[in-house]
Structures are given as structure tokens and as C-alpha cells.
Amino acid sequence: MNNASELDFKPVDVFSRGSLKLTYDALRKINPMLALQVRNITQGEPLPRPGSDADNKHADYFLVDLESSQVKAVVDGLMDCSDNEANRGLSILAKSLLQDWTNLAHKTIANLP
């Protein structure tokens, strides 16, 4: 396996280190345990990368394998943050992450027995 196209996953399952870190930052005050679960994903093994990015941890991508209830909680938390008028920066951050997590929520729900 030399590149991401050879891996057995759908792109909706894959998040960058930066996206996971920003999700952690958005959730840590409203749901600290869930935020830690998201951050712990980055402690695992990143997906293989070809070429010159192999040593750049900022170019890491991770397969996200959370339960559907956890993904729903992430989406709910980001929705709450996106409505935060008092902290415009947090609101913009949450809105930018929301679509990726919503896509993952749709996939996890579709895969339920």
C-alpha cells in the first residue's frame, strides 16, 4: 500500500490531523470526554502517505472509527458551537467542520444493522 487510493475506506472516514485538532478545540468545553476521544484518534497510526510528506506530521490523515452515537454527539456539539454569537471565531470554526462530520454521521447511520 503506497497511497491513499489503495486503502480500503471511503474518504468520508478520513480526517486530517488539523481537522481533528480543531474539532477537539471546539468540543472540549461543552463535551470534554468526547473531545478527548476525538483527540485520541490522532494518537493512533496515521494512514500511509507517499513521497515527500512521509515525515510531515501536519500532513497526517486518520481513519475515524467512532460509534454512530459519538459521531452524532460531535455533530450536535458543532451545531451548538456554530450558533455561538458571543464567539464568532468558534462559530466559524464549527461551521467549517460541520459538513465533514455530518457526512460521516450519514455514513455511520447508513451502516447500522
Protein Blocks (a to p, Z undefined) as FASTA:
>chain_A
ZZfklpccdfklpccfklmmmmmmmmmmmommlmmmmmmmmmmccdddehjllmmmklpc
cdddddfklmmmmmmmmmmmmmmmklmmlmmmmmmmmmmmmmmmmmmmmmpZZ
